[in-house]
Amino acid sequence: MKNRVKELCIEKGISTPNEFALKVGIGVNMATAIWNQEAIIEFNLIEHLTNFFGCSVAYLLCVNEEK
């Protein structure tokens, strides 16, 4: 996901992993791992993130540049 999550967070005004965790409704450890590109994310969380950010799975995973 490269820095796609961090990029999408910045677009929504989210500037820290803690804030990301609170807004998305996930644990701080998971949010930090996603933020630092160290997490293996289960599909249900990917689906939750795409709903939160309003983008496609392909965009979130950096497969294409179209949201």
PDB file of N, CA, C and O in Angstrom:
ATOM      1  N   MET A   1       0.816  -1.187   0.000  1.00  0.00           N
ATOM      2  CA  MET A   1       0.000   0.000   0.000  1.00  0.00           C
ATOM      3  C   MET A   1       0.860   1.251   0.000  1.00  0.00           C
ATOM      4  O   MET A   1       0.342   2.364   0.094  1.00  0.00           O
ATOM      5  N   LYS A   2       2.145   1.077  -0.103  1.00  0.00           N
ATOM      6  CA  LYS A   2       3.083   2.200  -0.113  1.00  0.00           C
ATOM      7  C   LYS A   2       2.691   3.187   0.975  1.00  0.00           C
ATOM      8  O   LYS A   2       2.501   2.808   2.131  1.00  0.00           O
ATOM      9  N   ASN A   3       2.573   4.434   0.606  1.00  0.00           N
ATOM     10  CA  ASN A   3       2.133   5.446   1.564  1.00  0.00           C
ATOM     11  C   ASN A   3       0.700   5.868   1.293  1.00  0.00           C
ATOM     12  O   ASN A   3       0.291   6.954   1.704  1.00  0.00           O
ATOM     13  N   ARG A   4      -0.068   5.034   0.613  1.00  0.00           N
ATOM     14  CA  ARG A   4      -1.435   5.390   0.221  1.00  0.00           C
ATOM     15  C   ARG A   4      -2.303   5.706   1.439  1.00  0.00           C
ATOM     16  O   ARG A   4      -3.049   6.685   1.421  1.00  0.00           O
ATOM     17  N   VAL A   5      -2.220   4.909   2.479  1.00  0.00           N
ATOM     18  CA  VAL A   5      -3.042   5.161   3.667  1.00  0.00           C
ATOM     19  C   VAL A   5      -2.665   6.501   4.276  1.00  0.00           C
ATOM     20  O   VAL A   5      -3.537   7.300   4.618  1.00  0.00           O
ATOM     21  N   LYS A   6      -1.380   6.747   4.409  1.00  0.00           N
ATOM     22  CA  LYS A   6      -0.938   8.017   4.984  1.00  0.00           C
ATOM     23  C   LYS A   6      -1.411   9.187   4.105  1.00  0.00           C
ATOM     24  O   LYS A   6      -1.854  10.213   4.621  1.00  0.00           O
ATOM     25  N   GLU A   7      -1.314   9.029   2.792  1.00  0.00           N
ATOM     26  CA  GLU A   7      -1.769  10.052   1.845  1.00  0.00           C
ATOM     27  C   GLU A   7      -3.273  10.314   2.014  1.00  0.00           C
ATOM     28  O   GLU A   7      -3.706  11.466   2.048  1.00  0.00           O
ATOM     29  N   LEU A   8      -4.055   9.254   2.117  1.00  0.00           N
ATOM     30  CA  LEU A   8      -5.499   9.400   2.288  1.00  0.00           C
ATOM     31  C   LEU A   8      -5.841  10.013   3.647  1.00  0.00           C
ATOM     32  O   LEU A   8      -6.795  10.782   3.760  1.00  0.00           O
ATOM     33  N   CYS A   9      -5.078   9.679   4.660  1.00  0.00           N
ATOM     34  CA  CYS A   9      -5.287  10.281   5.976  1.00  0.00           C
ATOM     35  C   CYS A   9      -5.064  11.791   5.915  1.00  0.00           C
ATOM     36  O   CYS A   9      -5.862  12.566   6.443  1.00  0.00           O
ATOM     37  N   ILE A  10      -3.991  12.194   5.278  1.00  0.00           N
ATOM     38  CA  ILE A  10      -3.684  13.621   5.168  1.00  0.00           C
ATOM     39  C   ILE A  10      -4.814  14.349   4.451  1.00  0.00           C
ATOM     40  O   ILE A  10      -5.176  15.462   4.833  1.00  0.00           O
ATOM     41  N   GLU A  11      -5.380  13.722   3.400  1.00  0.00           N
ATOM     42  CA  GLU A  11      -6.511  14.320   2.696  1.00  0.00           C
ATOM     43  C   GLU A  11      -7.698  14.537   3.625  1.00  0.00           C
ATOM     44  O   GLU A  11      -8.458  15.488   3.444  1.00  0.00           O
ATOM     45  N   LYS A  12      -7.867  13.666   4.617  1.00  0.00           N
ATOM     46  CA  LYS A  12      -8.980  13.770   5.571  1.00  0.00           C
ATOM     47  C   LYS A  12      -8.596  14.566   6.816  1.00  0.00           C
ATOM     48  O   LYS A  12      -9.390  14.676   7.750  1.00  0.00           O
ATOM     49  N   GLY A  13      -7.386  15.120   6.834  1.00  0.00           N
ATOM     50  CA  GLY A  13      -6.952  15.914   7.975  1.00  0.00           C
ATOM     51  C   GLY A  13      -6.463  15.097   9.150  1.00  0.00           C
ATOM     52  O   GLY A  13      -6.385  15.606  10.268  1.00  0.00           O
ATOM     53  N   ILE A  14      -6.132  13.838   8.916  1.00  0.00           N
ATOM     54  CA  ILE A  14      -5.630  12.944   9.963  1.00  0.00           C
ATOM     55  C   ILE A  14      -4.110  12.965   9.889  1.00  0.00           C
ATOM     56  O   ILE A  14      -3.525  12.661   8.850  1.00  0.00           O
ATOM     57  N   SER A  15      -3.473  13.329  11.007  1.00  0.00           N
ATOM     58  CA  SER A  15      -2.028  13.531  10.942  1.00  0.00           C
ATOM     59  C   SER A  15      -1.185  12.570  11.772  1.00  0.00           C
ATOM     60  O   SER A  15       0.043  12.629  11.717  1.00  0.00           O
ATOM     61  N   THR A  16      -1.821  11.684  12.542  1.00  0.00           N
ATOM     62  CA  THR A  16      -1.055  10.746  13.363  1.00  0.00           C
ATOM     63  C   THR A  16      -1.712   9.368  13.347  1.00  0.00           C
ATOM     64  O   THR A  16      -2.906   9.250  13.073  1.00  0.00           O
ATOM     65  N   PRO A  17      -0.933   8.327  13.640  1.00  0.00           N
ATOM     66  CA  PRO A  17      -1.517   6.991  13.737  1.00  0.00           C
ATOM     67  C   PRO A  17      -2.592   6.901  14.826  1.00  0.00           C
ATOM     68  O   PRO A  17      -3.582   6.189  14.658  1.00  0.00           O
ATOM     69  N   ASN A  18      -2.405   7.611  15.930  1.00  0.00           N
ATOM     70  CA  ASN A  18      -3.407   7.583  17.011  1.00  0.00           C
ATOM     71  C   ASN A  18      -4.732   8.163  16.529  1.00  0.00           C
ATOM     72  O   ASN A  18      -5.793   7.598  16.793  1.00  0.00           O
ATOM     73  N   GLU A  19      -4.672   9.274  15.835  1.00  0.00           N
ATOM     74  CA  GLU A  19      -5.880   9.895  15.294  1.00  0.00           C
ATOM     75  C   GLU A  19      -6.530   8.979  14.260  1.00  0.00           C
ATOM     76  O   GLU A  19      -7.753   8.847  14.218  1.00  0.00           O
ATOM     77  N   PHE A  20      -5.698   8.347  13.425  1.00  0.00           N
ATOM     78  CA  PHE A  20      -6.168   7.387  12.430  1.00  0.00           C
ATOM     79  C   PHE A  20      -6.925   6.254  13.122  1.00  0.00           C
ATOM     80  O   PHE A  20      -8.012   5.872  12.687  1.00  0.00           O
ATOM     81  N   ALA A  21      -6.353   5.721  14.195  1.00  0.00           N
ATOM     82  CA  ALA A  21      -6.989   4.627  14.949  1.00  0.00           C
ATOM     83  C   ALA A  21      -8.358   5.048  15.471  1.00  0.00           C
ATOM     84  O   ALA A  21      -9.332   4.306  15.348  1.00  0.00           O
ATOM     85  N   LEU A  22      -8.427   6.232  16.049  1.00  0.00           N
ATOM     86  CA  LEU A  22      -9.697   6.717  16.605  1.00  0.00           C
ATOM     87  C   LEU A  22     -10.753   6.932  15.526  1.00  0.00           C
ATOM     88  O   LEU A  22     -11.911   6.555  15.702  1.00  0.00           O
ATOM     89  N   LYS A  23     -10.357   7.533  14.420  1.00  0.00           N
ATOM     90  CA  LYS A  23     -11.310   7.841  13.346  1.00  0.00           C
ATOM     91  C   LYS A  23     -11.826   6.578  12.673  1.00  0.00           C
ATOM     92  O   LYS A  23     -13.011   6.483  12.353  1.00  0.00           O
ATOM     93  N   VAL A  24     -10.940   5.602  12.456  1.00  0.00           N
ATOM     94  CA  VAL A  24     -11.307   4.391  11.726  1.00  0.00           C
ATOM     95  C   VAL A  24     -11.927   3.345  12.655  1.00  0.00           C
ATOM     96  O   VAL A  24     -12.692   2.487  12.215  1.00  0.00           O
ATOM     97  N   GLY A  25     -11.593   3.424  13.922  1.00  0.00           N
ATOM     98  CA  GLY A  25     -12.139   2.460  14.870  1.00  0.00           C
ATOM     99  C   GLY A  25     -11.329   1.184  14.955  1.00  0.00           C
ATOM    100  O   GLY A  25     -11.883   0.092  15.082  1.00  0.00           O
ATOM    101  N   ILE A  26     -10.009   1.326  14.886  1.00  0.00           N
ATOM    102  CA  ILE A  26      -9.115   0.174  15.018  1.00  0.00           C
ATOM    103  C   ILE A  26      -8.140   0.452  16.158  1.00  0.00           C
ATOM    104  O   ILE A  26      -8.053   1.575  16.656  1.00  0.00           O
ATOM    105  N   GLY A  27      -7.415  -0.573  16.560  1.00  0.00           N
ATOM    106  CA  GLY A  27      -6.444  -0.415  17.634  1.00  0.00           C
ATOM    107  C   GLY A  27      -5.254   0.434  17.214  1.00  0.00           C
ATOM    108  O   GLY A  27      -4.897   0.492  16.037  1.00  0.00           O
ATOM    109  N   VAL A  28      -4.653   1.085  18.190  1.00  0.00           N
ATOM    110  CA  VAL A  28      -3.502   1.950  17.923  1.00  0.00           C
ATOM    111  C   VAL A  28      -2.339   1.159  17.346  1.00  0.00           C
ATOM    112  O   VAL A  28      -1.657   1.641  16.442  1.00  0.00           O
ATOM    113  N   ASN A  29      -2.098  -0.053  17.854  1.00  0.00           N
ATOM    114  CA  ASN A  29      -0.986  -0.857  17.334  1.00  0.00           C
ATOM    115  C   ASN A  29      -1.193  -1.186  15.860  1.00  0.00           C
ATOM    116  O   ASN A  29      -0.255  -1.094  15.068  1.00  0.00           O
ATOM    117  N   MET A  30      -2.420  -1.571  15.484  1.00  0.00           N
ATOM    118  CA  MET A  30      -2.707  -1.867  14.082  1.00  0.00           C
ATOM    119  C   MET A  30      -2.587  -0.606  13.236  1.00  0.00           C
ATOM    120  O   MET A  30      -2.016  -0.641  12.147  1.00  0.00           O
ATOM    121  N   ALA A  31      -3.116   0.496  13.725  1.00  0.00           N
ATOM    122  CA  ALA A  31      -3.045   1.761  12.983  1.00  0.00           C
ATOM    123  C   ALA A  31      -1.598   2.173  12.756  1.00  0.00           C
ATOM    124  O   ALA A  31      -1.243   2.623  11.667  1.00  0.00           O
ATOM    125  N   THR A  32      -0.768   2.025  13.772  1.00  0.00           N
ATOM    126  CA  THR A  32       0.651   2.376  13.644  1.00  0.00           C
ATOM    127  C   THR A  32       1.341   1.474  12.637  1.00  0.00           C
ATOM    128  O   THR A  32       2.144   1.943  11.831  1.00  0.00           O
ATOM    129  N   ALA A  33       1.038   0.189  12.676  1.00  0.00           N
ATOM    130  CA  ALA A  33       1.638  -0.759  11.725  1.00  0.00           C
ATOM    131  C   ALA A  33       1.214  -0.438  10.295  1.00  0.00           C
ATOM    132  O   ALA A  33       2.033  -0.502   9.378  1.00  0.00           O
ATOM    133  N   ILE A  34      -0.060  -0.091  10.095  1.00  0.00           N
ATOM    134  CA  ILE A  34      -0.531   0.289   8.758  1.00  0.00           C
ATOM    135  C   ILE A  34       0.158   1.581   8.329  1.00  0.00           C
ATOM    136  O   ILE A  34       0.639   1.686   7.201  1.00  0.00           O
ATOM    137  N   TRP A  35       0.204   2.550   9.217  1.00  0.00           N
ATOM    138  CA  TRP A  35       0.814   3.863   8.953  1.00  0.00           C
ATOM    139  C   TRP A  35       2.273   3.693   8.520  1.00  0.00           C
ATOM    140  O   TRP A  35       2.745   4.381   7.614  1.00  0.00           O
ATOM    141  N   ASN A  36       2.979   2.770   9.178  1.00  0.00           N
ATOM    142  CA  ASN A  36       4.407   2.541   8.898  1.00  0.00           C
ATOM    143  C   ASN A  36       4.644   1.449   7.859  1.00  0.00           C
ATOM    144  O   ASN A  36       5.782   1.032   7.642  1.00  0.00           O
ATOM    145  N   GLN A  37       3.582   0.991   7.223  1.00  0.00           N
ATOM    146  CA  GLN A  37       3.650  -0.024   6.180  1.00  0.00           C
ATOM    147  C   GLN A  37       4.232  -1.333   6.676  1.00  0.00           C
ATOM    148  O   GLN A  37       4.972  -2.001   5.954  1.00  0.00           O
ATOM    149  N   GLU A  38       3.903  -1.702   7.906  1.00  0.00           N
ATOM    150  CA  GLU A  38       4.430  -2.914   8.506  1.00  0.00           C
ATOM    151  C   GLU A  38       3.353  -3.957   8.776  1.00  0.00           C
ATOM    152  O   GLU A  38       3.627  -4.987   9.391  1.00  0.00           O
ATOM    153  N   ALA A  39       2.135  -3.698   8.321  1.00  0.00           N
ATOM    154  CA  ALA A  39       1.023  -4.590   8.655  1.00  0.00           C
ATOM    155  C   ALA A  39       0.594  -5.435   7.473  1.00  0.00           C
ATOM    156  O   ALA A  39       0.638  -4.999   6.322  1.00  0.00           O
ATOM    157  N   ILE A  40       0.184  -6.636   7.778  1.00  0.00           N
ATOM    158  CA  ILE A  40      -0.523  -7.470   6.813  1.00  0.00           C
ATOM    159  C   ILE A  40      -1.989  -7.313   7.178  1.00  0.00           C
ATOM    160  O   ILE A  40      -2.408  -7.677   8.277  1.00  0.00           O
ATOM    161  N   ILE A  41      -2.757  -6.775   6.257  1.00  0.00           N
ATOM    162  CA  ILE A  41      -4.132  -6.403   6.569  1.00  0.00           C
ATOM    163  C   ILE A  41      -5.102  -7.440   6.019  1.00  0.00           C
ATOM    164  O   ILE A  41      -5.019  -7.836   4.857  1.00  0.00           O
ATOM    165  N   GLU A  42      -6.017  -7.866   6.869  1.00  0.00           N
ATOM    166  CA  GLU A  42      -7.053  -8.804   6.446  1.00  0.00           C
ATOM    167  C   GLU A  42      -8.048  -8.086   5.544  1.00  0.00           C
ATOM    168  O   GLU A  42      -8.206  -6.867   5.620  1.00  0.00           O
ATOM    169  N   PHE A  43      -8.715  -8.855   4.691  1.00  0.00           N
ATOM    170  CA  PHE A  43      -9.609  -8.262   3.712  1.00  0.00           C
ATOM    171  C   PHE A  43     -10.718  -7.439   4.343  1.00  0.00           C
ATOM    172  O   PHE A  43     -11.073  -6.384   3.816  1.00  0.00           O
ATOM    173  N   ASN A  44     -11.277  -7.897   5.465  1.00  0.00           N
ATOM    174  CA  ASN A  44     -12.376  -7.128   6.065  1.00  0.00           C
ATOM    175  C   ASN A  44     -11.917  -5.748   6.511  1.00  0.00           C
ATOM    176  O   ASN A  44     -12.703  -4.802   6.482  1.00  0.00           O
ATOM    177  N   LEU A  45     -10.668  -5.615   6.920  1.00  0.00           N
ATOM    178  CA  LEU A  45     -10.143  -4.302   7.280  1.00  0.00           C
ATOM    179  C   LEU A  45      -9.895  -3.469   6.022  1.00  0.00           C
ATOM    180  O   LEU A  45     -10.130  -2.260   6.022  1.00  0.00           O
ATOM    181  N   ILE A  46      -9.427  -4.103   4.962  1.00  0.00           N
ATOM    182  CA  ILE A  46      -9.247  -3.384   3.696  1.00  0.00           C
ATOM    183  C   ILE A  46     -10.584  -2.831   3.234  1.00  0.00           C
ATOM    184  O   ILE A  46     -10.676  -1.679   2.810  1.00  0.00           O
ATOM    185  N   GLU A  47     -11.618  -3.656   3.318  1.00  0.00           N
ATOM    186  CA  GLU A  47     -12.959  -3.203   2.929  1.00  0.00           C
ATOM    187  C   GLU A  47     -13.410  -2.038   3.811  1.00  0.00           C
ATOM    188  O   GLU A  47     -13.983  -1.070   3.311  1.00  0.00           O
ATOM    189  N   HIS A  48     -13.160  -2.125   5.100  1.00  0.00           N
ATOM    190  CA  HIS A  48     -13.515  -1.050   6.025  1.00  0.00           C
ATOM    191  C   HIS A  48     -12.769   0.242   5.651  1.00  0.00           C
ATOM    192  O   HIS A  48     -13.361   1.321   5.645  1.00  0.00           O
ATOM    193  N   LEU A  49     -11.478   0.128   5.344  1.00  0.00           N
ATOM    194  CA  LEU A  49     -10.689   1.300   4.977  1.00  0.00           C
ATOM    195  C   LEU A  49     -11.164   1.920   3.667  1.00  0.00           C
ATOM    196  O   LEU A  49     -11.216   3.144   3.547  1.00  0.00           O
ATOM    197  N   THR A  50     -11.509   1.091   2.687  1.00  0.00           N
ATOM    198  CA  THR A  50     -11.987   1.651   1.418  1.00  0.00           C
ATOM    199  C   THR A  50     -13.316   2.379   1.622  1.00  0.00           C
ATOM    200  O   THR A  50     -13.561   3.404   0.986  1.00  0.00           O
ATOM    201  N   ASN A  51     -14.164   1.868   2.491  1.00  0.00           N
ATOM    202  CA  ASN A  51     -15.415   2.571   2.808  1.00  0.00           C
ATOM    203  C   ASN A  51     -15.130   3.884   3.524  1.00  0.00           C
ATOM    204  O   ASN A  51     -15.745   4.905   3.217  1.00  0.00           O
ATOM    205  N   PHE A  52     -14.207   3.865   4.470  1.00  0.00           N
ATOM    206  CA  PHE A  52     -13.863   5.067   5.226  1.00  0.00           C
ATOM    207  C   PHE A  52     -13.279   6.146   4.318  1.00  0.00           C
ATOM    208  O   PHE A  52     -13.662   7.312   4.401  1.00  0.00           O
ATOM    209  N   PHE A  53     -12.342   5.744   3.444  1.00  0.00           N
ATOM    210  CA  PHE A  53     -11.675   6.715   2.578  1.00  0.00           C
ATOM    211  C   PHE A  53     -12.440   7.009   1.289  1.00  0.00           C
ATOM    212  O   PHE A  53     -12.118   7.968   0.587  1.00  0.00           O
ATOM    213  N   GLY A  54     -13.445   6.199   0.969  1.00  0.00           N
ATOM    214  CA  GLY A  54     -14.208   6.404  -0.251  1.00  0.00           C
ATOM    215  C   GLY A  54     -13.396   6.129  -1.499  1.00  0.00           C
ATOM    216  O   GLY A  54     -13.453   6.887  -2.467  1.00  0.00           O
ATOM    217  N   CYS A  55     -12.641   5.046  -1.474  1.00  0.00           N
ATOM    218  CA  CYS A  55     -11.817   4.687  -2.627  1.00  0.00           C
ATOM    219  C   CYS A  55     -11.968   3.195  -2.911  1.00  0.00           C
ATOM    220  O   CYS A  55     -12.557   2.452  -2.125  1.00  0.00           O
ATOM    221  N   SER A  56     -11.434   2.783  -4.030  1.00  0.00           N
ATOM    222  CA  SER A  56     -11.491   1.368  -4.409  1.00  0.00           C
ATOM    223  C   SER A  56     -10.363   0.590  -3.734  1.00  0.00           C
ATOM    224  O   SER A  56      -9.385   1.168  -3.260  1.00  0.00           O
ATOM    225  N   VAL A  57     -10.518  -0.712  -3.703  1.00  0.00           N
ATOM    226  CA  VAL A  57      -9.458  -1.581  -3.191  1.00  0.00           C
ATOM    227  C   VAL A  57      -8.206  -1.417  -4.047  1.00  0.00           C
ATOM    228  O   VAL A  57      -7.096  -1.352  -3.519  1.00  0.00           O
ATOM    229  N   ALA A  58      -8.379  -1.351  -5.349  1.00  0.00           N
ATOM    230  CA  ALA A  58      -7.235  -1.199  -6.264  1.00  0.00           C
ATOM    231  C   ALA A  58      -6.460   0.081  -5.972  1.00  0.00           C
ATOM    232  O   ALA A  58      -5.230   0.087  -6.018  1.00  0.00           O
ATOM    233  N   TYR A  59      -7.171   1.159  -5.674  1.00  0.00           N
ATOM    234  CA  TYR A  59      -6.497   2.420  -5.349  1.00  0.00           C
ATOM    235  C   TYR A  59      -5.764   2.306  -4.021  1.00  0.00           C
ATOM    236  O   TYR A  59      -4.611   2.722  -3.907  1.00  0.00           O
ATOM    237  N   LEU A  60      -6.424   1.748  -3.024  1.00  0.00           N
ATOM    238  CA  LEU A  60      -5.818   1.597  -1.710  1.00  0.00           C
ATOM    239  C   LEU A  60      -4.542   0.742  -1.782  1.00  0.00           C
ATOM    240  O   LEU A  60      -3.560   1.019  -1.095  1.00  0.00           O
ATOM    241  N   LEU A  61      -4.572  -0.283  -2.610  1.00  0.00           N
ATOM    242  CA  LEU A  61      -3.414  -1.182  -2.743  1.00  0.00           C
ATOM    243  C   LEU A  61      -2.417  -0.727  -3.795  1.00  0.00           C
ATOM    244  O   LEU A  61      -1.472  -1.450  -4.110  1.00  0.00           O
ATOM    245  N   CYS A  62      -2.622   0.466  -4.341  1.00  0.00           N
ATOM    246  CA  CYS A  62      -1.710   1.075  -5.323  1.00  0.00           C
ATOM    247  C   CYS A  62      -1.643   0.296  -6.631  1.00  0.00           C
ATOM    248  O   CYS A  62      -0.612   0.296  -7.304  1.00  0.00           O
ATOM    249  N   VAL A  63      -2.744  -0.371  -6.995  1.00  0.00           N
ATOM    250  CA  VAL A  63      -2.801  -1.082  -8.265  1.00  0.00           C
ATOM    251  C   VAL A  63      -3.073  -0.102  -9.393  1.00  0.00           C
ATOM    252  O   VAL A  63      -2.588  -0.276 -10.511  1.00  0.00           O
ATOM    253  N   ASN A  64      -3.865   0.947  -9.087  1.00  0.00           N
ATOM    254  CA  ASN A  64      -4.092   2.004 -10.059  1.00  0.00           C
ATOM    255  C   ASN A  64      -4.186   3.339  -9.358  1.00  0.00           C
ATOM    256  O   ASN A  64      -4.195   3.407  -8.129  1.00  0.00           O
ATOM    257  N   GLU A  65      -4.255   4.398 -10.138  1.00  0.00           N
ATOM    258  CA  GLU A  65      -4.267   5.750  -9.590  1.00  0.00           C
ATOM    259  C   GLU A  65      -5.653   6.367  -9.571  1.00  0.00           C
ATOM    260  O   GLU A  65      -5.796   7.541  -9.232  1.00  0.00           O
ATOM    261  N   GLU A  66      -6.667   5.610  -9.925  1.00  0.00           N
ATOM    262  CA  GLU A  66      -8.030   6.130  -9.952  1.00  0.00           C
ATOM    263  C   GLU A  66      -8.785   5.666  -8.709  1.00  0.00           C
ATOM    264  O   GLU A  66      -8.895   4.467  -8.450  1.00  0.00           O
ATOM    265  N   LYS A  67      -9.302   6.626  -7.944  1.00  0.00           N
ATOM    266  CA  LYS A  67     -10.016   6.275  -6.714  1.00  0.00           C
ATOM    267  C   LYS A  67     -11.281   5.518  -7.030  1.00  0.00           C
ATOM    268  O   LYS A  67     -12.016   5.137  -6.119  1.00  0.00           O
TER     269      LYS A  67
END
